[in-house]
Amino acid sequence: MEGLDFTELHLETELLWSEISVGDSVMLEADLYESNIFKLRKNQMYEVVAKLQNMAPEPSMLVVESDITGDLIRLHPALLCSYQVSNNYTSHSQ
């Protein structure tokens, strides 16, 4: 994503966010720390338990559960290195 301006980056992450569904698995590019507390591991698949859609300029976020702390963690799609579509159909209301 080198050389992208904010608008292009925002559009690309919103597109990625829309491609990922609740129940899919995502993997982070690097370990995630919040307030200097280790929350998520890189190279670990995490199930998406919710999606939060925001209006620009705020990014839409994915929500996963930490296997370290048990906390629900909001993830910006730009932090992902890959995702895997779930084989199970997940029904949810909006």
C-alpha positions as CSV (number, residue, x, y, z in Angstrom):
1,M,0.0,0.0,0.0
2,E,3.0,2.3,-0.5
3,G,2.3,5.7,-1.9
4,L,-1.5,5.6,-1.1
5,D,-3.1,8.8,0.2
6,F,-5.5,8.7,3.1
7,T,-8.6,8.5,0.8
8,E,-7.2,5.5,-1.2
9,L,-6.2,3.7,2.0
10,H,-9.6,4.3,3.5
11,L,-11.3,3.0,0.4
12,E,-9.1,-0.1,0.3
13,T,-9.7,-0.9,4.0
14,E,-13.4,-0.4,3.6
15,L,-13.5,-2.8,0.7
16,L,-11.5,-5.4,2.7
17,W,-13.9,-4.9,5.6
18,S,-16.9,-5.5,3.3
19,E,-15.3,-8.7,2.0
20,I,-14.9,-10.3,5.5
21,S,-18.0,-11.7,7.2
22,V,-18.8,-12.6,10.8
23,G,-17.5,-16.2,11.3
24,D,-14.5,-15.7,8.9
25,S,-11.0,-16.0,10.3
26,V,-8.4,-13.2,10.1
27,M,-4.7,-13.1,10.7
28,L,-2.6,-10.1,11.9
29,E,0.6,-9.0,10.3
30,A,2.2,-8.2,13.7
31,D,1.5,-8.7,17.4
32,L,-1.1,-6.3,18.7
33,Y,-0.6,-4.3,21.9
34,E,-3.1,-1.9,23.5
35,S,-1.8,0.4,26.2
36,N,1.4,-1.8,26.4
37,I,-0.7,-4.9,27.0
38,F,-0.2,-7.9,24.6
39,K,-3.6,-8.6,23.1
40,L,-3.3,-10.6,19.9
41,R,-0.6,-12.8,18.3
42,K,0.7,-12.5,14.7
43,N,0.3,-15.6,12.5
44,Q,-2.7,-16.7,14.7
45,M,-6.2,-17.0,13.1
46,Y,-9.0,-15.2,15.0
47,E,-12.7,-15.6,14.3
48,V,-14.6,-12.4,13.5
49,V,-17.4,-12.2,16.1
50,A,-18.8,-8.8,15.0
51,K,-18.4,-6.0,12.4
52,L,-18.7,-2.3,13.3
53,Q,-19.6,0.0,10.3
54,N,-18.6,3.6,10.8
55,M,-19.0,6.7,8.6
56,A,-15.9,8.3,7.1
57,P,-13.4,9.4,8.2
58,E,-13.8,6.8,11.0
59,P,-12.8,3.4,9.8
60,S,-15.1,0.4,10.0
61,M,-13.7,-2.2,12.3
62,L,-13.7,-6.0,12.8
63,V,-14.1,-7.5,16.3
64,V,-12.3,-10.6,17.5
65,E,-11.8,-12.2,20.9
66,S,-8.3,-12.3,22.3
67,D,-7.0,-15.7,23.1
68,I,-4.6,-14.1,25.6
69,T,-6.9,-11.8,27.7
70,G,-10.4,-12.9,26.6
71,D,-11.2,-9.2,25.7
72,L,-13.1,-8.3,22.6
73,I,-10.7,-6.4,20.4
74,R,-11.5,-4.0,17.6
75,L,-9.3,-4.5,14.5
76,H,-8.7,-2.1,11.7
77,P,-8.6,-4.1,8.4
78,A,-5.2,-2.6,7.5
79,L,-3.6,-4.7,10.4
80,L,-4.5,-7.9,8.6
81,C,-2.2,-10.0,6.5
82,S,-4.8,-12.6,5.4
83,Y,-8.3,-13.9,6.0
84,Q,-10.1,-17.1,5.5
85,V,-13.8,-17.5,4.6
86,S,-15.7,-19.7,7.0
87,N,-17.3,-22.9,5.6
88,N,-20.2,-22.4,8.0
89,Y,-23.1,-20.1,7.3
90,T,-23.5,-17.5,10.0
91,S,-26.8,-15.7,10.4
92,H,-26.9,-12.3,12.0
93,S,-29.2,-9.4,12.2
94,Q,-28.3,-5.8,11.4
